[in-house]
Amino acid sequence: MKKKLAFVMALTIIVLGSCKKSETPIANVFQILPLKIGYNWHYRTTINDTIVLNHDNLVEKDTTIGSNENWFILTYDQNTRMICKDRGDGLWFFITNPTFPQGVESLYYRYPSTENYRYQTVDGVVVTVASISTKVTVSAGTFYCYRYNTTYPSGEVYSEYFSPGVGMILLEKYDASTGSNNITERTELVSYSFN
């Protein structure tokens, strides 16, 4: 009996060890967006199939908010700064605007989650977790992603694809004015570095 159990365990280890990472949907990764000072992502945006822009996101530094809670400052092209944090239930943002001059915390990207889970952020963005295992291929490679469908109070509609442990892979903006599914803007991950 012991020999049989040892054989089954050895066979299991061999089979599991032979699986390629790209064949396995999302594993037990604990952050939808890994946050550590120095992590950066390079993106390319195509607008209406003609205009091409390049962007860089960088975890610039950390900061303390509230009762000594550590948050991270994520810069977008060195101009826009977002304050964010992973709390184990997804990616949170610290929002300051005229409605919330003192700032307010809001969960934007729930992770882990279940498909079709729907919620609203404190600033009125409606988010639906459309998929928890969509295979997406971009310049940086092929990734299994969570797909978040987001509708902003302004009427802008997006599909945002995040691969846990890597971050945002793809963002598609739709033409909401015509009620169509035409993609007017596409931002894809070109490369990333976790140094």
C-alpha positions in Angstrom: 0.0 0.0 0.0 2.8 2.4 0.9 4.5 1.7 -2.5 1.3 2.4 -4.3 0.8 5.7 -2.5 4.4 6.7 -3.2 3.9 5.9 -6.9 0.7 8.0 -7.1 2.4 10.9 -5.3 5.4 10.7 -7.6 3.2 10.6 -10.7 1.2 13.6 -9.5 4.4 15.6 -9.0 5.6 14.7 -12.5 2.3 15.6 -14.1 2.0 18.9 -12.2 5.6 19.8 -12.9 5.2 19.3 -16.6 2.4 21.9 -17.0 3.5 25.2 -18.7 2.5 28.4 -16.9 0.7 29.7 -20.0 -1.6 26.7 -20.0 -2.8 27.3 -16.5 -5.5 29.8 -15.9 -5.1 32.3 -13.0 -3.3 30.7 -10.1 -3.3 31.7 -6.5 -1.8 35.2 -6.9 -2.7 37.5 -4.1 -2.6 40.9 -5.9 -4.4 42.0 -9.0 -1.7 44.8 -9.4 1.6 44.2 -7.7 2.7 47.3 -5.9 6.3 47.8 -5.0 8.5 50.9 -5.5 10.2 50.8 -8.8 7.7 48.5 -10.6 6.8 49.8 -14.0 4.7 49.1 -17.1 5.0 50.4 -20.6 1.8 50.7 -22.7 0.8 51.6 -26.2 -2.6 53.4 -26.9 -4.2 53.4 -30.3 -7.1 55.8 -30.9 -9.5 55.2 -33.8 -6.9 52.9 -35.4 -4.7 55.9 -36.3 -3.2 57.8 -33.4 -0.6 55.9 -31.4 0.6 57.1 -28.0 3.1 55.5 -25.5 2.6 55.6 -21.8 4.5 54.6 -18.7 3.2 53.7 -15.3 5.6 53.6 -12.3 5.2 52.8 -8.7 7.0 56.0 -7.6 6.9 55.9 -3.8 4.8 55.0 -0.9 2.9 57.2 1.5 1.0 56.9 4.8 -2.8 57.7 4.9 -5.1 57.5 7.9 -4.0 55.4 10.8 -0.5 54.7 9.5 -1.7 52.6 6.6 0.8 52.3 3.8 -0.4 53.2 0.3 1.5 53.5 -3.0 1.8 56.4 -5.5 1.3 55.2 -9.0 2.3 57.7 -11.7 1.0 57.8 -15.2 3.4 59.5 -17.6 5.0 61.3 -14.7 2.0 63.7 -14.6 -1.0 61.9 -13.1 -0.6 60.4 -9.7 -3.0 57.8 -8.2 -2.8 56.6 -4.7 -3.6 52.9 -4.4 -3.3 49.8 -2.2 -4.1 46.1 -2.3 -6.1 45.0 0.8 -6.5 41.4 0.0 -10.0 41.9 -1.5 -8.7 43.9 -4.5 -7.2 47.2 -5.6 -8.3 50.3 -3.7 -7.8 53.9 -4.7 -7.7 57.0 -2.4 -9.8 59.5 -4.2 -9.7 63.3 -3.7 -11.9 65.5 -5.8 -14.5 68.4 -5.2 -17.0 65.8 -3.9 -14.5 64.3 -1.6 -12.0 67.1 -0.7 -10.7 65.2 2.3 -10.3 62.0 0.3 -12.2 58.7 0.4 -11.2 55.1 -0.1 -12.9 53.0 -2.8 -12.5 49.5 -4.0 -12.1 49.6 -7.8 -11.0 46.1 -8.9 -12.3 43.3 -6.7 -10.0 40.4 -6.6 -10.6 37.6 -6.0 -14.1 37.6 -7.3 -16.8 35.6 -9.1 -18.1 36.2 -12.6 -21.0 38.6 -13.0 -20.3 40.2 -9.6 -21.5 43.8 -9.9 -20.7 46.7 -7.6 -20.4 50.5 -7.6 -17.4 52.6 -6.4 -17.9 55.5 -4.1 -17.5 58.0 -7.0 -20.2 56.3 -9.1 -18.3 53.9 -11.4 -20.4 50.7 -12.1 -18.1 47.7 -12.3 -19.0 44.2 -13.4 -16.6 41.3 -13.1 -17.4 39.9 -16.6 -14.8 37.1 -16.5 -12.2 35.7 -14.2 -10.2 33.7 -16.8 -10.1 35.4 -20.2 -7.0 34.6 -22.3 -5.6 37.9 -23.8 -2.6 38.3 -26.2 -0.8 41.6 -26.4 2.7 42.8 -27.3 4.0 41.7 -23.9 2.7 38.2 -24.3 -0.3 36.0 -23.5 -2.0 36.3 -20.1 -5.1 34.9 -18.3 -7.1 37.9 -17.1 -9.9 39.2 -15.0 -12.2 41.3 -17.3 -13.8 44.2 -15.6 -16.6 46.1 -17.5 -16.7 49.6 -16.2 -19.2 52.4 -16.9 -18.2 55.9 -15.5 -20.7 58.6 -14.5 -19.6 60.5 -17.6 -21.0 57.7 -19.8 -17.6 56.3 -20.8 -17.6 52.5 -21.1 -14.5 50.3 -20.8 -13.4 46.7 -20.7 -10.3 46.4 -18.5 -8.2 43.3 -18.4 -6.0 42.6 -15.4 -3.7 39.6 -15.0 -3.2 38.9 -11.2 0.5 39.4 -10.3 1.2 41.4 -13.4 -1.5 44.2 -13.5 -3.4 45.8 -16.4 -2.9 44.0 -19.7 -5.4 45.6 -21.9 -8.0 48.5 -21.8 -10.6 48.9 -24.4 -12.8 52.0 -24.6 -16.1 51.8 -26.4 -18.2 54.3 -28.3 -21.0 54.7 -25.8 -22.7 57.5 -27.7 -23.9 55.2 -30.5 -24.7 52.3 -28.2 -22.4 50.1 -30.2 -19.6 47.9 -29.3 -17.1 49.7 -31.5 -13.7 50.0 -29.8 -12.5 53.6 -30.2 -9.4 53.3 -28.0 -7.1 50.4 -27.2 -4.3 50.4 -24.6 -2.1 47.3 -24.4 0.8 46.3 -22.3 4.1 46.3 -24.3 6.5 45.5 -21.5 6.9 45.5 -17.7 9.7 45.3 -15.1 9.6 44.3 -11.5 13.0 45.4 -10.2 
